[in-house]
Amino acid sequence: MGFGNNKYFDHETIRKIIIIFGRLFNDLTIERVDNQGVRQQTIQVPIAYGPREKFLARLNTDPDLNRDVAIQLPRMGFEITGMTYSPERAKQSSQRNVTNSTTDPQKLLSQYVGVPYDIEMSLSIMVKNANDGAQIVQQILPFFTPDWTISANMIPEMGFKTDIPIVLVST
C-alpha cells in the first residue's frame, strides 16, 4: 500500500500558514521626513512570497532601478526555509478529533489528529537606506516576546481553532 492508495485530502494548511505569516507584516508603513523633521512621504511597504535571491537578482541586473518594473524599495519578502517534525507535540496516532456536522446534525465528522511540524520561515527586508530598515524592524520586534500567537480555524469543516505560535528566532 502506497501513499496514492489513501483517500485524497487537502486542507490547504501549509497555504493557510503562508497567508497568516504574510498578513502579519502586510500593513507596515514607513515615513520619510525632511531635515526639519516634517513628514514628506508615507510609504506602505509591499510584501510578497518568494525567495530573497529572486529580488536580489533583480536588483543586481538594474541596481538603480531605472527600468519600469514591478519592484520598489523598501519591500519585504518571505519564504519557507524548512519543516521539522515536532515530537514533543505529537499525540497518539490512533487518536481522532470528532465533531457534529454543520449540515446534518445526525452525522459526525472525524479525522485523525494532525502530525505536528514546525515550519521555519524567513522574512527579508530590502531597503535603500538604513532609516527605512530601522523603521520596519521597530514596528515588528515589540510584538515578539519571543512569540506571537494567532488562533486560526485551519479546518473549517471541523470547527476546531488552532493556536499557532509564531516565534522570532533571530533578526
Sequence and secondary structure as in RCSB ss.txt:
>XXXX:A:sequence
MGFGNNKYFDHETIRKIIIIFGRLFNDLTIERVDNQGVRQQTIQVPIAYGPREKFLARLNTDPDLNRDVAIQLPR
MGFEITGMTYSPERAKQSSQRNVTNSTTDPQKLLSQYVGVPYDIEMSLSIMVKNANDGAQIVQQILPFFTPDWTI
SANMIPEMGFKTDIPIVLVST
>XXXX:A:secstr
  GGGS      HHHHHHHHHHHHTTT EEEEE TTS EEEEEE  EEES HHHHHHHHHHSTT  S  S  SSE
EEEEEEEEEE GGG   TT EEEEE SS TT EEEEE    EEEEEEEEEE SSHHHHHHHHHHHGGG SSEEEE
EEEEETTTTEEEEEEEE    
